Amino acid sequence: MPFLRNHHQTNILVVIRWFLMAILLMGLLGTGVELLLLEHTEGLWQLLPLLLIAVSMIVLCWGLLYPGRRSIRMLQGTMILFVLSGLVGFILHYQGNTEFELEMYPSLKGMELFWEAISGATPTLAPGTMIQLGLLGLVYTHRHPQLASSKESPSNDKGKS
């Protein structure tokens, strides 16, 4: 009965993949709403997470309506941008807090400056949410069934993604 065992595992993977997508959608919506409520909209660097969230929502809807290799690859690319934006956000938040702390207390340095900057007014670790969502999206797309159909010719893939 190995066929039944594999069939059961496939069903479990489908359920897990749906749960991962649901968690990703909830995280995207929650993070987007929170950033809007915090008025995280001053300039390109602050708008970038909101733009990435909007793009990923569009790509997820595209993938649900027209599942295919292209939509999965586009989602993977978007999720990589999430991780990168989280890293950039971490650096920007930390630099902003460091500058602020040094204006207030010019004699700060070393670990004392680090701790003040990391726990400053701008939440330094908040961009980690973007990293987390990006990694969650990458786990969702890992070995996705749509990617297994790599033997499809480009002409057969036109209307399917």
N, C-alpha and C positions, 0 to 999 in steps of 0.2 A: 503493500500500500504506500510506497514512496510518493506516488502521484498525489494522493490525498494529503499527505504531510506538506508537500510543496504548495499545494493549492491553499491549504489553511494558512501557511506562512505568507503567501501572497495577499490573502484577504487581510491579515493583520497589518501588513505593510501599507495597504491601501487606507485602512482606518488610521494608522499612525500618521500617514501623509496628510490626511484630511484634518486631523487634530493640529498638526504643525501649521497648516495653512490657516486654520481658524485662530490659533494663537498669534500668528504673524499679523493677520488682519486686525485683531483686537489691539495688539501692540502698536501697529501703525496708526490706527484711529486714535487711540489714547494719547500717543506721543504727539500727533498732529494737533489735537485739541489742546493739549497742555501748552505746546509751543505758541499757539495762537492766543491762549489766555494770558500767557506771560509776555505777550507782545514781542516775541522773538522775531522781529521783522525789520530791524534796522540794517539796511545794507545787504549786499550779496551773501556775505558769510553767514549772517543770521537767517537769511531766506533759504539757503542751500538745503538744510534738513527738511524744510517744508516742501520744497520743490522735489526732493528725492522721494518723500512720502507720497506726494501726488503721482509722480511717475510710477512708483511701485504699485500703487493702487490701480492705475490704468493697466499696467502690464499684467497684474494678477487677474483683473477682469477679462482682459484679452485672452489669457491662458485658460480661464474657465469657459468662456464662450467659444473659443476656437483653439482647443488644445493642440499644441505642436512643438516641434523642436525649437523654432525661433522664439516663441514666447518664453520657453524655459531658459534659453541662452540669454535672452534680454533680461529676465529676472535675475539670473546669476550675475550679469554685469552690473545691474542696479544694486544688488546686495554687496558687491565688492566696493562700489562707490559709497555705500552706507558705512562700511568698515573704515574706509579712508576718511570720510567726512567726520566720523567719530574721533579718529586720531587727530585730525586737524582741529576739531572743536576742543579736544582736551588741551592741546598746545595753546590755542587762543584764549581759553578760559584761564589757564595757568598764567600765561603772560600778563593778561589783564589784571589778575589778582596780585601778581608780583609787583607790577608797576604801582598799583594802588597802595599796597602795603609799604613800598619804599617811599612813596610820597608822604604817607602818614608817619612812618618810623624809618628815617633814612639810615639808621645804624643797624637795622636788621640784616642778618646774613646767615649763611649756612643752613642748618636744619631748622633753626627758628624761623627763618624766612620761608623755607619750604613748607612748614606746617601752617604758617599763617596764610600762605598763598593757596594751599590745597583746601583749606577750610574757610576761604574768603567769601566775600559777598556773592560772587558769581560761582555757582556750583561747578567746581572743577571736574568732578567725576560724572556730571550729568550727560556729557556726550557719549559716555559708555553705553547709553541706551541705544544709540545709533549702531554701535559696534555689535551689541547684543542682537538687535533686530536683523542686522546684516548676516550675522552668523546663523541665526535661526532660518533665514531665507535660504542660505546656502545648504543647510542641513535638509530643508524641504526639497531642494532641487537635486540633492546628491543621488546619483543613479536613478533619476526619474525615468519612468517607463517611456516617456516621449523621447528621451535621449537614446534609448536602445534601438530605435528605428533609424540608425545612422546609415543604413544601406539604401535609404530612400534617395532617389535622384533629385537634384534641385528642381527639375520640372514637376515632379510629383508633390513637392513640398509647398508650392506656391499658394494654394488656397487653404492649406491645413494649419498654418501657424497663425 
